[in-house]
Amino acid sequence: MKLIKSTGFVKRCAEAVVRVGNWKELPRGAENWEQLPDGRLVGYRVSRREGGHAVSGADARQSSSMEPGTQVSFRGQGVFVTNDLEYAKTHYGKHDENAVQRIAFSRDDVTSGRLADAEPEISVRTGEVLGSDVFADPDLAR
């Protein structure tokens, strides 16, 4: 995967990934979610990038800004996130340009899924964009 643009959370150098700031990947499942000092949890969301927006894979009419600090809220079940960045990239990074977002959310906002599943994929009513990156699938890039 080739990094196109970063807001400062992830930098790629060849095959190595250097983490900057509070970007921490934890083992899968069993409540292994990164927790912020304010008690919110952090999940990853991967979707199609269109301009400065991350467009929902389930409903292209719903999108969110990629800017840190943006509040994200989708109709229906909400925003789908997982605690496993590689899982999110593998299962949802199927576009020419993909947006990967780091989303902070409250446990109280979980609308579906279980935090303790082996490969948790949950939906939340609302969350805050902590950072966004864009990567291309080399097999799909033009």
C-alpha positions as CSV (number, residue, x, y, z in Angstrom):
1,M,0.0,0.0,0.0
2,K,1.2,3.5,-0.8
3,L,0.6,6.4,1.5
4,I,-0.8,9.4,-0.5
5,K,-1.5,12.0,2.2
6,S,-1.2,12.0,6.0
7,T,-2.5,14.4,8.7
8,G,0.5,13.4,10.8
9,F,-0.6,10.2,12.6
10,V,1.0,7.6,10.3
11,K,4.2,7.9,8.2
12,R,5.4,5.1,6.0
13,C,9.0,4.4,5.1
14,A,9.3,1.5,2.7
15,E,7.8,-1.5,4.6
16,A,8.3,0.1,8.1
17,V,5.5,2.0,9.8
18,V,6.5,4.7,12.3
19,R,3.8,5.6,14.8
20,V,3.7,9.2,15.9
21,G,1.7,10.5,18.9
22,N,-1.0,8.4,20.5
23,W,-1.5,6.0,17.6
24,K,-1.3,2.6,19.2
25,E,-2.5,-0.7,17.8
26,L,-3.5,-3.3,20.4
27,P,-4.1,-7.1,20.0
28,R,-7.4,-8.2,18.7
29,G,-10.6,-8.7,20.7
30,A,-11.1,-9.3,24.4
31,E,-11.6,-5.6,25.2
32,N,-8.3,-4.7,23.6
33,W,-9.3,-1.3,22.5
34,E,-7.0,1.8,22.9
35,Q,-8.5,4.0,25.7
36,L,-7.9,7.7,25.8
37,P,-7.3,9.5,29.1
38,D,-11.0,10.8,29.0
39,G,-12.3,7.2,28.9
40,R,-13.3,7.1,25.2
41,L,-12.1,4.2,23.1
42,V,-10.4,4.4,19.7
43,G,-11.4,2.4,16.6
44,Y,-10.4,2.4,12.9
45,R,-12.6,3.1,9.9
46,V,-11.6,2.5,6.3
47,S,-13.7,3.8,3.4
48,R,-13.5,5.3,0.0
49,R,-11.8,8.7,-0.2
50,E,-13.5,11.4,-2.3
51,G,-11.9,14.8,-2.1
52,G,-11.5,15.7,1.6
53,H,-14.2,13.2,2.7
54,A,-14.4,9.6,3.7
55,V,-17.5,8.2,2.0
56,S,-19.5,5.4,3.6
57,G,-19.3,2.0,1.9
58,A,-22.8,1.1,3.0
59,D,-24.4,4.4,1.8
60,A,-22.6,6.7,-0.5
61,R,-24.9,9.6,0.5
62,Q,-23.2,9.6,3.9
63,S,-19.7,10.9,4.3
64,S,-17.5,12.7,6.9
65,S,-14.7,15.2,6.8
66,M,-11.2,13.8,7.3
67,E,-10.1,16.7,9.5
68,P,-9.2,16.0,13.1
69,G,-11.8,17.2,15.6
70,T,-14.7,16.5,13.2
71,Q,-17.8,14.9,14.8
72,V,-19.0,11.9,12.8
73,S,-22.6,10.7,13.0
74,F,-24.3,8.5,10.4
75,R,-28.0,7.5,10.1
76,G,-29.0,3.9,10.7
77,Q,-26.6,1.9,12.8
78,G,-24.0,4.6,12.7
79,V,-20.2,4.5,12.0
80,F,-18.6,1.1,11.8
81,V,-15.2,0.7,13.5
82,T,-12.8,-2.0,14.6
83,N,-9.8,-2.1,16.9
84,D,-7.6,-3.8,14.3
85,L,-6.1,-1.4,11.7
86,E,-4.9,-4.2,9.5
87,Y,-8.3,-6.0,9.5
88,A,-10.0,-2.7,8.5
89,K,-7.5,-2.1,5.7
90,T,-7.8,-5.7,4.4
91,H,-11.6,-5.9,4.5
92,Y,-12.5,-2.4,3.5
93,G,-9.5,-0.9,1.6
94,K,-10.7,-1.9,-1.8
95,H,-10.8,1.5,-3.5
96,D,-8.4,3.4,-5.7
97,E,-7.9,5.8,-2.8
98,N,-8.9,4.7,0.7
99,A,-9.4,6.9,3.8
100,V,-8.4,5.4,7.1
101,Q,-9.7,7.2,10.1
102,R,-8.9,7.0,13.8
103,I,-12.2,7.5,15.6
104,A,-12.7,8.2,19.3
105,F,-16.1,7.1,20.8
106,S,-17.9,6.4,24.1
107,R,-18.9,2.9,25.1
108,D,-22.4,4.4,25.6
109,D,-22.6,5.1,21.9
110,V,-22.1,1.5,20.7
111,T,-25.2,0.5,18.7
112,S,-24.2,-2.9,17.5
113,G,-21.5,-5.5,17.9
114,R,-19.5,-6.5,21.0
115,L,-16.3,-4.9,22.1
116,A,-15.0,-8.2,23.4
117,D,-15.4,-10.2,20.1
118,A,-12.3,-11.9,18.7
119,E,-12.5,-9.6,15.7
120,P,-14.7,-6.8,16.9
121,E,-16.6,-4.8,14.3
122,I,-19.0,-2.5,16.1
123,S,-21.1,0.5,15.1
124,V,-21.3,3.7,17.1
125,R,-23.9,6.5,17.0
126,T,-21.2,9.2,17.0
127,G,-17.5,9.7,17.2
128,E,-14.7,12.2,16.8
129,V,-12.1,12.0,14.0
130,L,-8.7,12.0,15.7
131,G,-6.7,11.7,12.5
132,S,-7.0,10.5,8.9
133,D,-4.7,9.0,6.3
134,V,-5.1,8.1,2.7
135,F,-3.6,5.0,1.0
136,A,-3.9,3.5,-2.4
137,D,-4.4,-0.1,-3.3
138,P,-1.6,-0.6,-5.9
139,D,-3.7,-3.2,-7.8
140,L,-6.5,-0.6,-8.3
141,A,-4.5,2.6,-8.6
142,R,-4.5,4.1,-12.1
